[in-house]
Amino acid sequence: MLLPQGFVGSEVGGAEHDLLVSVEIRQKLSNYPRPDREPVKLLAIGSREAIQAMLQQMHLCGFAEIFEWTDFMPAPTPERPLRCQPGELMKMLVKYFQRT
């Protein structure tokens, strides 16, 4: 496993910042594709606020770090449908979050 030798911005943040950046780098490295792993793509479609609430809940449960998710993207439309690879299936769960 690669171990980072330096951290971006470490001259500003000090040792605590270095530790946080180190943990983030290790988690990102552990999520890279490997031959012994099969990817599962999770998709969240909803308002910005509802998605943020869901991401925070998943983070608090230890499921995923916030930085592991992509930036917000436009949702699929009839003109720009979601495309899957041959053999891929989908399953969906709808959860409702209180509006703030």
C-alpha positions as CSV (number, residue, x, y, z in Angstrom):
1,M,0.0,0.0,0.0
2,L,1.2,3.5,-0.8
3,L,1.8,5.7,2.2
4,P,1.7,9.5,1.6
5,Q,4.9,11.3,2.3
6,G,3.5,14.8,2.4
7,F,0.2,16.5,2.6
8,V,-1.2,19.4,0.6
9,G,-1.6,22.4,3.0
10,S,0.1,20.7,5.9
11,E,2.2,23.7,6.5
12,V,-1.0,25.6,7.4
13,G,-3.0,23.0,9.4
14,G,-0.5,21.4,11.8
15,A,-0.4,17.8,13.0
16,E,-4.2,17.4,13.5
17,H,-4.8,18.6,9.9
18,D,-2.1,16.2,8.6
19,L,-3.9,13.3,10.4
20,L,-7.3,14.1,8.8
21,V,-5.7,14.4,5.4
22,S,-3.9,11.1,5.9
23,V,-7.1,9.3,6.8
24,E,-8.9,10.8,3.8
25,I,-6.1,9.7,1.4
26,R,-6.1,6.2,2.9
27,Q,-9.9,5.9,2.5
28,K,-9.7,7.1,-1.1
29,L,-6.9,4.6,-1.9
30,S,-8.9,1.8,-0.4
31,N,-11.8,2.6,-2.7
32,Y,-9.9,2.2,-6.0
33,P,-10.9,-0.7,-8.2
34,R,-9.1,-4.0,-7.7
35,P,-9.6,-7.4,-9.4
36,D,-11.0,-9.0,-6.3
37,R,-13.8,-6.4,-5.8
38,E,-17.0,-5.7,-7.7
39,P,-18.3,-2.2,-7.7
40,V,-21.9,-1.3,-6.6
41,K,-23.0,2.1,-7.6
42,L,-25.3,4.0,-5.3
43,L,-27.5,6.7,-6.7
44,A,-29.3,9.5,-4.7
45,I,-31.9,11.5,-6.6
46,G,-33.8,14.2,-4.8
47,S,-33.5,17.8,-3.7
48,R,-30.1,19.1,-2.7
49,E,-31.3,19.4,0.9
50,A,-32.7,15.8,1.1
51,I,-29.6,14.4,-0.5
52,Q,-27.4,16.2,2.0
53,A,-29.5,14.9,4.9
54,M,-29.2,11.4,3.6
55,L,-25.4,11.7,3.1
56,Q,-25.0,13.0,6.7
57,Q,-27.1,10.1,8.1
58,M,-25.0,7.5,6.1
59,H,-21.8,9.2,7.4
60,L,-23.1,9.1,11.0
61,C,-23.8,5.3,10.6
62,G,-20.2,4.8,9.3
63,F,-21.4,3.8,5.8
64,A,-19.6,6.4,3.7
65,E,-17.6,9.6,4.1
66,I,-19.1,12.7,2.6
67,F,-16.0,13.3,0.4
68,E,-16.5,9.8,-1.2
69,W,-19.6,11.0,-3.1
70,T,-19.3,12.9,-6.4
71,D,-20.3,16.5,-6.7
72,F,-23.9,17.2,-7.5
73,M,-24.8,16.2,-11.1
74,P,-28.0,16.8,-13.1
75,A,-30.5,13.9,-12.7
76,P,-31.3,11.7,-15.7
77,T,-33.9,12.9,-18.1
78,P,-35.6,11.3,-21.1
79,E,-33.1,13.1,-23.3
80,R,-30.2,12.0,-21.1
81,P,-31.2,8.6,-19.6
82,L,-29.2,6.6,-17.1
83,R,-27.1,4.0,-18.9
84,C,-26.2,0.7,-17.4
85,Q,-23.8,-1.9,-18.6
86,P,-25.0,-5.3,-19.9
87,G,-25.8,-7.6,-17.0
88,E,-26.2,-4.8,-14.4
89,L,-29.4,-4.7,-12.4
90,M,-30.9,-2.0,-10.2
91,K,-32.7,-2.0,-6.9
92,M,-34.2,1.1,-5.3
93,L,-35.2,2.2,-1.9
94,V,-37.2,5.4,-1.2
95,K,-36.6,7.1,2.1
96,Y,-38.4,10.3,3.2
97,F,-36.5,13.1,5.1
98,Q,-38.2,15.9,7.0
99,R,-37.9,19.2,5.0
100,T,-36.1,21.9,6.9
